[in-house]
Amino acid sequence: MEVTYKKHINIDKKNRTEFLFVNWDYENGNDCIAKIFCKEFGMSAEEKRDYIYFSVIKLHLDNLVYELLWHEDFGNMIYAIEPNGDIVDTLEQRLKVVLKILNKELKRS
């Protein structure tokens, strides 16, 4: 089954654009996603923070910050901390690259 995403505008978070992963609902799934973002785009990842019902990994590149979030109710997602049109568009393009790599790795295993 191929991993894809669904773009979602979260009106409860000031219309933040979130990318929800489809067919990738794993508690530790964002660890794999973070490694690909770091390798492909030169980003750095903070240590994962585990909470009761969710976990967060922050990805950094200069002043740009993305959050990878896993929540037990809705799975894995990624979003930009300070989004604007260009940042969201860039995140979506990078996400497409990451998912292409992830799906290729999943087919091999």
N, C-alpha and C positions, 0 to 999 in steps of 0.2 A: 504494500500500500504506500502510495507516494505522500510525502509530507508537503503540505501547502500552507497557505495562510489566508486569513480573512481580515480585511481592513475594517476597523471599527472606530467610530467617533464616540468618545465617552463624554457625554454631556455633564456628568457628575464631576468630571475632572477638567473643567474649563475647556471642553471640546477637544481634549487631547486625542490625537490619532494613535490608536493601538493596533498592533498586528498580532492577532491570535493565531497560534499554530494549530493546524488541523492534522490529525493523525500523529501527533507528537505530544502526548500527555504523560510525561514521565517526571517524577519528582526530581531526578538528577539530569533531566534532559537539557537544561540550560547550561550545564557544565560543558557539554559537547558543543553546543551552539557558541558559547563564549570562546572556546578554543579556536573555532573556525574564524570568528570575527577577528580575533587577535592575530592569527596567522595571515589571513588574507588582507587585512586592512591596517596592520600595525597598531592595533588598539591594545590597551592594557586593561586587565580585569582586576577588580578588587576581589578580596576574599568573599565567598558567598556568605550571606547573612541568613541564618535559619531562624524562623519564627514559628509560632504554634501551627498556623494554618497555611503559611506561605514561606517562600525564600526569594532572595533578591541578589542578583549579581550586577554591579555597575561596570560598564565598559567606558573607557576614556580614550579620547584622541584630541590632544590640545584642549580647547575649551568645550569640546563636544562630549556630551554624556548620554549614553543610552542605559536603560534599565531592562534587564531580563528578569521577568517575574514568573514564578510558578506559584499557583494557588490551587488548593485542593478542590475548589468548586468549579474552576474553569480551565485549569491546565496552564500551559506556557504561553507567554506573550512577550513582546518587546515594544518599547516606545522611547522617544527622546524626552529628556527632562525639560529642556527649554525649546519647544518646537516652534518652527516657523515653516513656511511652505518649502523652502529649499532643503532644510534639515530633514523634514519628513520625506520628501522626494528622494533624497540621498539614502536615507535609511531603507526605504522600500527597494531601491535598486541594489543596495548591499544585501538586503535580506534575500532577494532573488538569487544572488550569487551563492550565498551561504546555503540556501535550500537545495540548489543544484548540486553542490559538493556533498551535502548530507545525504541526499537521495542516491547519489552515485556510490557513496560508502555503504549505504544500507543494502543496495543491490548486490554488492560484493560479498556481504556477510550472510 
